[in-house]
Every structure is written in structure tokens, then in C-alpha cells.
Amino acid sequence: GGVGSNGFGTLFTKGALFGPYVDHLHQYYRLVTAGFLHDGLLHIAFNMLFLFFMGPMLEPAIGRLNFCVVYFVSLLAGSFGALLFSPQLPTVGASGACFGVLGALIVVAHYRGISIWQSGLGLTLLINIVFSLSVSGISVGGHLGGVAGGAICGWLIVQLGERRRMQAAAIAGCLVVAAVS
């Protein structure tokens, strides 16, 4: 999500994602801190509700460590997407990470032979993309970056992580995605 007028000053000074601060002042911590700041109770409620439903579907399928990696990489990929699409707009929220969980869940479900349309995951993604594009103040770049980062991590996990000895390589691959972002 974006930053509205209620609390703009506090969020901005405490760690909102803002391209000029990241680029010129080298405040790279904002790539992470923005994912833990929200623009009001409704904003955090929507993100946590989304995570409440998506998280318990993905975490048992890939394990706690892989889930944490997906979440963190998606958070960073969402920050990169927000900077790519709108570097001059301050951005906060966990939406990129939440979209990444959805992206990884779609990939894992597909890999395991679960129809994303029959399971409702495809419709969930479609509704959220339409919502992202039609409501002002939402970071489209953050959402798209997050879902892309999560999908890439999901693919790495299912391709490499199914073999126990390859799990470290899958995690390393996800961290490379995060570093490139």
C-alpha cells in the first residue's frame, strides 16, 4: 500500500520506502522496514487477514524455514517493485510479502497437481490484481514485485527443495533473488 495523510510524517521518518532516501542517502534498511509499517489499522488488518488465510496453506507444504525465506524475499521483491514503478512515492505495508506468499502457494499447488482455478487461488490472485489496479493509493509495483518474488521462490523450492540435500541450494537461490532485487 501507499502512504496516506494520516501519519505520513511519522511513517516517512521512521522507515517508509522512498526512492530518493534509498538511492541518494543509502538508507537501504527502508527496503525492509517499510514492510513492517502500515498506514492505519485497516491497512494492517487487510494484510494480516490475507496472511491469516494464505500462510497456513503454504507453510505446512514447504516448511517453516522455506516459508520465512519466501516471506522475506517477497518483501524485498515487493520493495524493488515499488521502487521500480513509483520511486517518488513513499510506500509502506506487508502487501508485497503477502502477495509473495500467494505467488509461492500458486506455484507449489500447481506443482502438486492442484488446480489453481478449482482451489480458488487463481481467482484470489485475479481479484487482488484488479483491486490493486482500481483502488488509488495501492502500490501496484509492490504487489507485482512481491508475487513475482514469491513465485520464483516457490519454483526454486519445489524444483530443488524436494530433495533434502538440495534444500540449502533452494534457500540460497531465493536469497540470490532477494539480493538481485
Secondary structure as UniProt FT lines:
FT   TURN            6..7
FT   HELIX           8..14
FT   HELIX           19..23
FT   TURN            28..29
FT   HELIX           30..33
FT   HELIX           34..36
FT   HELIX           41..62
FT   HELIX           64..85
FT   TURN            87..88
FT   HELIX           95..111
FT   TURN            112..113
FT   TURN            116..120
FT   HELIX           121..134
FT   TURN            136..137
FT   HELIX           140..160
FT   TURN            161..162
FT   HELIX           164..166
FT   HELIX           167..180
//
